Amino acid sequence: MPTSENIKSEIERLLAKARALTPKDFLDPLPPDESLGGVPAWREFEHQIWAIGEDIRRLLLKNPRLRSDVRLQVGIMDVACDRRAHRGRQPFVMLLGYRSCAGYSGRLAGHLDDSFVNGHVISTLYKMRASGHSRAIRAFLVSKVTWVRDEAKRYLAWDGASSKPL
């Protein structure tokens, strides 16, 4: 059975690998792909970084206490907020969806303008129970993407209920 330290070391190795796969410069998205509903095709590095995020998620399932490790949170946040990684960041954003990560909510909310991750950010802010982002999230009530609209409704319903005086 892997120890907590072994799992932490493996996550740190994977975070370094994700950073190494991230392009040095921001690359423009690929042209829209009709087989993907008109959204841009994924670049190979996006697939690779995304898979690393999923590997980290599986490792954290083996030792959930590591979700509260500040050093790991910072590493995950760094990948989640590096726009050069495009959609590869999606699972990294979702890895922050715990109350112990709520201190990062302001920095994460700064990525609501990024169509590659904005729905994931809304979902994560809800899971963090990070209140106070309703003004920015309200704009997503008219999103063309159904699941993003639904996440915005869920967040706004919760944030509106949580801000009412008892």
N, C-alpha and C positions, 0 to 999 in steps of 0.2 A: 504494500500500500504506500503510495507516494506521501511524503511528509509535506507539511505546510511550506517549509523552506524550499523543497524541491519544486513544488508547484509555483511558488513565488519566483524562483529563479527562471523557470520555464516561461512564465508570463513576461518577465523582464526581457528575456531573449527574444520572444515574439514581438514585443513592443519595439525593440531595436531593429528587428527585421522589417517591420512595417515602416519605420522611419527611413530605413535604407531603400525601400522600394518606392518611396514617395519621390516624384520628380523634383529636381532642384528648382525648376521654374514652373510657373503656372501654365498649363497647356489648355488651349481652347477645347471645348467639347467637340466630339466627332459630329459629323452631320446627322440629322435625324434618320432613324432607321424605321421604315414602315412596318417591318415585322415586329417591332417593339412598340407599336402604337404611335410612332412619330417622335419618340424620345431619342436622344443621341445614344448610339451604341456605346458599350463599355470598352474602355482600354484594358489591356492585359493587366497593368499594375492595379487597376481598380478591383478586378477579380481577386488578385493575389492578396491585397490588403484586406478586402472584405473577408476572405477565408481566414486570415489571421485573427480578425476580430471574433469570428465564430469559434476558432480554436480557443481563444482566451475565455469566451463565454463558457465553453465546456469545462475548462480548467477551474473556473470560479464555481461551477456547480459542485465540483469535488470538495472545495473548501470555501464555503460562502463567507467565512470571516475575513477572507482576503479582500472582499469588496470594500471594507472599511480601511484598508491600508492606504495611507495618504500618498506614499511614494508611487504605488500602482495607480491610484486615482489621477495623480498628476501626469503620469505617462500616458494613460488612456485619454485624458483630456487633451494632451498635446496632439495626439493623432486625430482625435475627434474634431479639433479646431483648425487643422491644417488643410486649408482649401485646396492645396495642390493635390491632395489625395482623392479629390472628387467624391464619387459615391462609395469608394472603399471605406469611407468614414462612418457609414451608416451603423454597422454593429458597434463601433466604438462609442457613438452617441448613445446608443441603447444601453451599453454597459454602465452608463452613469445614472441609470434610472432607479436610484435608491436614495433614501433620506440622508444617508451618510455623505452623499455627494451634493446635497442641496447648496452648499457654499459655492459651487461652480455654476449655479443657475444663471447668473448675470452674464458671465462670459459665454455660456452656451446659447443664451437667448440672442446674443449678437449674431448668431448664424441663422436666424429666422428668415433672412433675406436670401438665403442660398437654397435654390430649388432642389439641389441634390440631397439635402438633409432636413429641410424645414419641417416636414411631417414627423420625422424621427425626433427632432428637437421638441416639438409640441408634446408628443407622447412622453418623452423623458421628463420634461418639466412637470407634467401631471404626476408621473410615477414618483418623482422626487418630493412631491407636495410643495413645489416652489411657487408660492403665490406672488402676485404682483405683476404678472406679464400679460394680463388680459387685454390691455390696450393694443399691444403688438399682435397678439393672437387673433383678435377680433377680425382682422383683415382676411383671415383664412376661412371665414364662414362662407365666402364666395369662391373658394378654390375650385378649379375644374376637376381636381382629383378627389374622388369621393372619400377615401379613407383619411385624407388630410383634413377635409371638412369635418368629418366625424370626430377626429382627434381634437380639433378646435372646439367643437361643441362640448365634448366631454370636459376639456380643461375649463372652459368658460362656465359651465354648469357647476363644476367643483369650486372654482375660484370665487364665483359669485356667492355660493353658499358658505364658503369658508370665511368670507370677509364680512358677513352679517353679524352684528352684535348679538351676543347671547342674552 
